[in-house]
Amino acid sequence: MTPSTNVSEHLDHINQKYSSFLNAAQGSIDFVFIKKPEVLTRTNSSKTKHHADIIKGLMVPSFSIGERAVAYLKHEVLAVMLAQAQGKSKDEIRLLVKELVAQRQFISLGEQL
């Protein structure tokens, strides 16, 4: 990024990059639900840090799978972990999380059903 490039253009570029990645990978995503204890173990986070990360937009939120049960999509958690391992900035991770959550509305299971 050159000094003359504004932040909005940079964020648009990042968003397009992640959208392309998610669209390309959509057909190969293995839709596995995981529970919070597994997420905490995988991310090496405490419950407090985990919830703080969700509030800050740095981790995907859970979703309801029943009256008293929530889960996470494993590929979403792994995508956030990979972004962290790649040294992505907090802004880049927030964009990734937003994109992952938005993709939930458009994912098609196709022949997996």
C-alpha positions as CSV (number, residue, x, y, z in Angstrom):
1,M,0.0,0.0,0.0
2,T,1.4,3.3,-1.0
3,P,1.1,6.3,1.3
4,S,-1.2,8.0,-1.1
5,T,-3.7,5.1,-1.1
6,N,-6.6,5.8,1.2
7,V,-7.8,3.4,3.8
8,S,-11.2,2.9,2.1
9,E,-9.6,1.6,-1.1
10,H,-7.3,-0.7,0.9
11,L,-10.3,-2.1,2.8
12,D,-12.2,-2.6,-0.5
13,H,-9.2,-4.5,-1.9
14,I,-9.1,-6.8,1.2
15,N,-12.8,-7.4,1.1
16,Q,-12.6,-8.4,-2.6
17,K,-9.7,-10.7,-1.8
18,Y,-11.5,-12.5,0.9
19,S,-14.8,-12.7,-1.1
20,S,-12.9,-14.3,-4.0
21,F,-11.3,-16.8,-1.6
22,L,-14.6,-17.7,0.1
23,N,-16.4,-18.0,-3.2
24,A,-13.7,-20.3,-4.6
25,A,-13.6,-22.5,-1.5
26,Q,-17.3,-22.7,-1.0
27,G,-17.7,-25.9,-2.9
28,S,-15.0,-27.7,-0.8
29,I,-16.1,-26.5,2.7
30,D,-16.8,-29.3,5.1
31,F,-19.7,-28.0,7.2
32,V,-18.9,-29.2,10.7
33,F,-20.4,-27.7,13.8
34,I,-18.2,-27.4,16.8
35,K,-19.0,-26.4,20.3
36,K,-17.5,-23.6,22.4
37,P,-15.1,-25.9,24.4
38,E,-13.5,-27.0,21.1
39,V,-13.2,-23.4,19.9
40,L,-11.6,-22.3,23.2
41,T,-9.1,-25.2,22.9
42,R,-8.3,-24.6,19.3
43,T,-7.8,-20.8,19.8
44,N,-6.1,-21.2,23.2
45,S,-8.5,-18.6,24.6
46,S,-10.3,-18.1,27.9
47,K,-14.1,-17.6,27.8
48,T,-13.5,-14.0,28.7
49,K,-11.1,-13.3,25.9
50,H,-13.2,-15.3,23.5
51,H,-16.3,-13.2,24.2
52,A,-14.2,-10.0,24.0
53,D,-12.9,-11.0,20.6
54,I,-16.5,-11.6,19.4
55,I,-17.6,-8.2,20.6
56,K,-14.5,-6.6,18.9
57,G,-15.3,-8.4,15.7
58,L,-12.1,-10.5,15.9
59,M,-13.9,-13.9,16.1
60,V,-17.0,-15.3,14.5
61,P,-20.0,-15.4,16.7
62,S,-21.9,-18.6,17.5
63,F,-25.3,-19.4,16.2
64,S,-28.3,-21.3,17.7
65,I,-28.7,-25.0,16.9
66,G,-31.5,-25.6,19.4
67,E,-33.3,-24.1,22.3
68,R,-30.3,-24.3,24.6
69,A,-27.5,-25.0,22.3
70,V,-25.1,-22.9,20.1
71,A,-22.3,-23.9,17.8
72,Y,-19.7,-22.5,15.4
73,L,-18.8,-23.5,11.9
74,K,-15.4,-25.1,12.1
75,H,-14.2,-23.6,8.8
76,E,-15.0,-20.1,10.0
77,V,-12.9,-20.6,13.2
78,L,-10.1,-22.1,11.2
79,A,-10.2,-19.2,8.7
80,V,-9.8,-16.6,11.6
81,M,-7.0,-18.6,13.1
82,L,-5.2,-18.8,9.7
83,A,-5.6,-15.0,9.3
84,Q,-4.0,-14.5,12.8
85,A,-1.2,-16.9,11.9
86,Q,-0.5,-15.0,8.7
87,G,-0.1,-11.8,10.7
88,K,-3.2,-10.1,9.4
89,S,-4.1,-6.8,11.1
90,K,-7.1,-6.5,13.4
91,D,-8.9,-4.5,10.6
92,E,-8.3,-7.3,8.1
93,I,-9.5,-9.9,10.6
94,R,-12.6,-7.8,11.3
95,L,-13.3,-7.7,7.5
96,L,-12.8,-11.5,7.3
97,V,-15.2,-12.1,10.2
98,K,-17.9,-9.9,8.6
99,E,-17.5,-11.7,5.3
100,L,-17.7,-15.1,7.0
101,V,-20.9,-14.2,8.8
102,A,-22.4,-12.7,5.7
103,Q,-21.5,-15.8,3.7
104,R,-23.7,-17.8,6.1
105,Q,-26.8,-16.4,4.3
106,F,-25.6,-17.4,0.8
107,I,-23.9,-20.8,1.3
108,S,-25.5,-23.6,-0.6
109,L,-24.9,-27.2,0.4
110,G,-25.6,-28.4,-3.1
111,E,-25.0,-32.1,-3.4
112,Q,-23.9,-32.5,0.2
113,L,-27.5,-32.9,1.3
